[in-house]
């Protein structure tokens, strides 16, 4: 269980120092929200609502390393679970937790497939003053399980001070979660759109979160067949939910298009790149070490482009990994229009390695 000491300024300051995060007191808002998100998850695990925990926050439990602060909770429940059972579980969270003030449906959002709830809490890092209560966003998606492998994991991470007994949740394996996240980086089809919807802000930062998460999951993925199978199942499910008559490969083309924009950087001379890259400074606030540049984005995009090729090439079973000892002196990017990617040979050898594999 999460100990009360986790909800103190002293704990946050200590972990901030131990991890070398170097965040000032004014920058610890997302740290606090990550802790509260995990508290909400633990409380949900104590209810009788069966769910699969997915999304960015699940990486804190899966990777056991803090790459970025994720401040929302995403769960999936079977389509047959009715509204009353969901609301009953959320009400039970309120009864059992002293941390949350109240919860409500997110006004103006939601559908028959996905419901959004806000859990408002009293902050413990910064004084509340006259500011409104902050909240954790809970997304509840109704869908059949598309994952080929699930894991039972404890709610334990270095961000938390915990003790036995630990809460447990069901999450997709690293390979399945990678495939899921990859579908979310397809802005024009089944992924997070980078253009603003009427009445909402642009989702550039959310799209970059998917890019970043896929890159980190790529470093530990092992089973290409599991990735392919889950990708096709999730992509098909997402297309149907949006009423799109497209194949999974259409989504992969979309993903590759935006990966190429990030790989070429300014050399792409594309307003789409300019639009997406505007999210980098804001996204940097969520990265644990506060470091993320256009070159980092190009490296992440190179891994994604390589994944696209691996998913398409069903005869391939091995994943090649970058090594600083790799001799790339004779390697070249074939397409002259990808000058920005060619420049990565000197600027970022790891990025260049994956782009060569993707475009060879």
C-alpha positions in Angstrom: 0.0 0.0 0.0 1.0 3.6 -0.5 2.2 5.0 2.8 1.0 8.4 4.1 4.6 9.7 3.9 4.3 9.7 0.1 1.8 12.6 0.4 4.2 15.1 2.0 6.5 17.8 0.8 9.4 16.1 2.6 9.0 12.9 0.6 8.7 14.7 -2.7 11.8 16.8 -1.9 13.7 13.6 -1.0 12.8 11.7 -4.1 13.5 14.8 -6.2 17.0 14.8 -4.8 17.6 11.1 -4.9 16.7 10.9 -8.6 18.7 14.0 -9.4 15.6 15.5 -10.9 16.6 19.0 -9.8 13.2 20.4 -9.9 12.5 23.6 -8.0 9.5 23.8 -5.7 7.5 25.6 -8.3 8.1 22.7 -10.8 6.9 19.9 -8.6 3.3 20.1 -9.6 3.5 17.2 -12.0 5.4 15.1 -9.5 2.5 15.6 -7.0 0.0 14.8 -9.7 1.8 11.5 -10.6 1.7 10.5 -6.9 -2.0 11.3 -6.7 -2.7 9.4 -10.0 -1.1 6.3 -8.5 -3.2 6.8 -5.3 -6.3 6.8 -7.4 -5.1 3.7 -9.2 -4.6 1.9 -5.9 -8.0 2.9 -4.6 -9.6 1.6 -7.9 -7.7 -1.7 -7.4 -9.5 -2.2 -4.1 -13.0 -2.0 -5.7 -14.8 -4.8 -7.4 -14.5 -3.2 -10.8 -12.5 -5.4 -13.1 -10.2 -3.4 -15.4 -7.0 -3.3 -17.4 -4.7 -0.4 -16.5 -3.0 1.1 -19.6 -1.7 4.4 -20.8 1.4 6.5 -19.9 1.1 6.1 -16.1 1.4 2.3 -16.4 4.9 2.7 -17.7 5.9 3.8 -14.1 5.0 0.3 -12.9 6.3 -1.5 -16.0 9.7 0.1 -16.5 10.5 0.7 -12.9 12.3 3.8 -14.0 11.0 7.3 -14.2 11.3 8.7 -17.7 8.4 11.1 -17.6 5.7 12.2 -15.2 2.3 10.9 -16.3 -0.6 12.4 -14.5 -3.7 10.6 -15.8 -5.2 7.2 -15.2 -6.4 5.2 -18.2 -8.4 2.0 -17.7 -10.3 -0.4 -20.0 -13.4 -2.3 -18.9 -15.4 -4.9 -20.8 -18.3 -3.4 -22.9 -20.9 -5.3 -20.9 -20.1 -3.4 -17.7 -22.8 -0.8 -17.1 -22.6 2.8 -15.9 -23.9 2.0 -12.4 -21.1 -0.5 -11.7 -18.5 2.1 -12.8 -20.0 4.9 -10.7 -20.4 2.6 -7.7 -16.6 1.9 -7.9 -15.8 5.5 -8.2 -18.0 6.3 -5.3 -16.2 3.6 -3.2 -13.0 5.4 -4.0 -14.4 8.6 -2.5 -15.6 6.7 0.6 -12.2 5.0 1.2 -9.9 7.9 0.4 -9.4 11.1 2.4 -7.2 12.6 -0.3 -10.0 13.4 -2.8 -12.5 16.1 -2.2 -15.0 15.0 -4.9 -15.3 13.6 -8.4 -17.4 14.5 -11.4 -17.8 13.6 -15.1 -15.5 15.8 -17.2 -17.9 18.4 -18.6 -18.2 18.6 -22.3 -16.3 15.3 -22.9 -17.1 11.7 -23.2 -18.9 9.2 -25.5 -20.6 5.9 -25.3 -17.1 4.3 -25.6 -15.0 6.5 -23.4 -16.0 8.3 -20.2 -13.9 10.9 -18.5 -14.0 11.7 -14.8 -12.2 14.3 -12.7 -11.0 13.5 -9.2 -10.3 16.7 -7.3 -7.7 16.7 -4.5 -6.1 19.0 -2.0 -2.5 19.6 -3.0 0.3 18.8 -0.5 3.4 20.3 -2.3 2.2 23.8 -3.0 -0.2 25.9 -0.9 -3.7 26.1 -2.4 -4.1 29.8 -1.9 -7.1 31.0 -4.0 -6.4 28.5 -6.8 -9.1 26.0 -7.8 -8.5 22.4 -6.7 -6.3 20.4 -9.0 -7.6 17.1 -10.4 -6.6 13.7 -11.8 -8.3 12.7 -15.0 -9.6 9.2 -15.2 -10.4 7.8 -18.6 -12.7 4.7 -18.6 -12.8 3.0 -22.1 -15.3 0.3 -22.8 -13.7 -2.2 -25.2 -13.0 -5.9 -25.6 -9.4 -6.7 -24.5 -7.2 -6.4 -27.6 -4.0 -7.5 -25.8 -2.3 -10.8 -26.4 -0.6 -10.8 -23.0 -1.5 -9.2 -19.6 0.6 -9.0 -16.5 -0.2 -8.7 -12.9 2.0 -6.1 -11.4 2.3 -4.5 -8.0 1.7 -0.7 -7.5 5.3 0.0 -6.7 7.6 2.7 -8.1 10.5 4.8 -6.7 8.1 7.8 -6.7 6.2 6.2 -3.9 6.9 5.1 -0.3 5.1 1.7 0.0 4.7 -1.2 2.4 3.1 -4.6 2.2 0.5 -5.6 1.2 0.9 -3.9 -2.2 -2.0 -3.3 -4.5 -1.9 -5.1 -7.8 -3.3 -4.3 -11.2 -3.5 -6.0 -14.6 -1.5 -4.2 -17.4 -0.5 -5.1 -20.9 3.0 -6.6 -21.4 5.7 -4.2 -22.7 5.3 -5.5 -26.2 1.5 -5.1 -26.2 1.7 -1.6 -24.6 4.2 -0.6 -27.3 1.8 -1.7 -30.0 -1.0 0.2 -28.3 1.1 3.4 -28.0 2.2 3.1 -31.6 -1.4 3.3 -32.8 -1.8 6.5 -30.8 1.0 8.2 -32.8 -1.0 8.3 -36.0 -2.4 11.9 -35.9 -4.5 11.9 -39.1 -6.2 8.5 -38.6 -6.5 6.6 -35.3 -4.1 8.5 -33.1 -3.9 11.7 -31.1 -4.6 14.6 -33.4 -2.2 17.5 -33.3 -4.7 20.0 -34.6 -7.1 21.7 -32.2 -10.7 20.4 -32.1 -13.4 23.1 -31.7 -13.3 24.4 -28.2 -10.1 22.5 -27.2 -6.4 23.2 -27.3 -4.1 21.5 -29.7 -2.9 18.1 -28.6 0.7 18.4 -29.7 2.1 17.5 -26.2 -0.1 14.4 -26.0 1.2 13.2 -29.4 4.8 13.7 -28.3 4.0 11.7 -25.1 3.1 8.7 -27.3 6.3 9.2 -29.3 8.4 9.3 -26.2 6.7 6.3 -24.6 7.1 4.2 -27.7 10.8 5.0 -27.8 11.3 3.9 -24.2 9.2 0.7 -24.6 11.2 -0.1 -27.8 14.3 -0.4 -25.7 12.9 -3.4 -23.8 10.6 -5.0 -26.4 11.4 -8.6 -27.4 8.5 -10.2 -29.2 7.8 -8.9 -32.7 4.9 -11.3 -33.3 3.2 -10.1 -30.2 3.7 -6.5 -31.3 2.3 -7.2 -34.7 -0.7 -9.1 -33.5 -1.6 -6.5 -30.8 -1.0 -3.6 -33.2 -3.4 -5.0 -35.8 -6.1 -5.7 -33.1 -5.8 -2.3 -31.5 -5.6 -0.5 -34.9 -8.7 -2.3 -36.1 -10.6 -1.6 -32.9 -9.7 2.1 -33.0 -10.6 2.5 -36.7 -14.0 0.8 -36.1 -14.7 3.1 -33.1 -14.1 6.1 -35.3 -16.1 4.8 -38.1 -13.1 4.7 -40.4 -12.9 2.2 -43.3 -9.1 1.9 -43.2 -6.7 -1.0 -42.8 -3.9 -1.1 -40.1 -1.4 -0.4 -42.8 -3.0 3.0 -43.5 -2.4 3.9 -39.9 1.2 2.8 -40.2 1.6 5.1 -43.2 0.2 8.0 -41.1 2.7 7.1 -38.3 5.6 7.0 -40.8 4.6 10.4 -42.3 4.9 12.2 -39.0 8.0 10.2 -38.0 9.7 11.5 -41.2 8.7 15.1 -40.3 10.4 14.8 -36.9 13.4 13.0 -38.4 14.1 15.7 -40.9 13.4 18.5 -38.4 13.6 22.0 -40.0 14.8 20.5 -43.2 11.2 19.2 -43.8 10.0 22.8 -44.4 6.6 21.6 -43.4 3.9 23.5 -41.5 3.0 20.2 -40.0 6.5 19.9 -38.5 6.3 23.4 -37.2 2.9 22.7 -35.6 4.1 19.5 -33.9 7.5 20.9 -32.8 5.8 23.7 -31.0 4.8 21.1 -28.4 8.4 20.2 -27.5 9.0 23.0 -24.9 5.7 22.2 -23.1 6.3 18.5 -23.3 9.8 19.0 -21.7 8.1 19.8 -18.4 6.8 16.2 -18.2 10.2 14.6 -18.9 11.9 13.5 -15.7 15.3 15.2 -16.4 13.6 18.1 -18.2 15.7 17.4 -21.3 14.0 16.9 -24.7 15.1 18.5 -27.9 14.4 18.2 -31.6 17.3 15.7 -31.8 15.7 13.6 -29.1 12.5 13.7 -31.1 14.3 12.6 -34.2 15.8 9.7 -32.4 12.5 8.6 -31.0 11.0 9.0 -34.5 13.7 6.8 -35.9 12.8 4.0 -33.6 9.2 4.4 -34.5 10.0 4.3 -38.3 12.0 1.2 -37.7 9.1 -0.4 -35.9 6.8 0.4 -38.8 9.1 -1.5 -41.1 9.3 -4.4 -38.7 5.5 -4.7 -38.3 5.1 -4.7 -42.1 8.0 -7.1 -42.7 6.3 -10.2 -41.3 9.3 -12.4 -42.2 11.5 -10.6 -39.8 11.7 -11.8 -36.2 14.9 -10.1 -34.9 15.2 -6.6 -33.6 18.5 -4.9 -34.3 19.9 -2.6 -31.5 22.2 0.3 -31.7 25.8 0.0 -30.4 28.3 2.8 -30.3 30.7 0.3 -31.8 28.6 -0.1 -35.0 30.6 1.0 -38.0 28.3 3.2 -40.1 30.9 4.9 -42.2 29.5 3.3 -45.4 25.9 3.8 -44.4 23.8 6.2 -46.4 20.2 7.4 -46.4 18.9 6.6 -49.9 16.3 9.4 -50.4 17.9 12.7 -51.1 14.7 14.5 -49.8 15.6 13.3 -46.3 18.6 15.6 -45.9 17.7 16.3 -42.3 17.9 12.6 -41.5 21.2 12.3 -43.4 22.6 15.1 -41.1 21.9 12.8 -38.1 24.9 10.7 -39.0 27.1 13.4 -37.3 24.6 14.9 -34.9 23.1 11.7 -33.4 24.5 8.3 -34.5 21.8 6.4 -32.6 19.1 8.2 -34.4 20.9 7.7 -37.7 21.3 4.0 -37.1 17.5 3.4 -36.7 16.6 5.7 -39.6 19.0 3.7 -41.9 17.3 0.5 -40.8 13.9 2.0 -41.4 14.6 3.4 -44.8 17.0 0.9 -46.3 
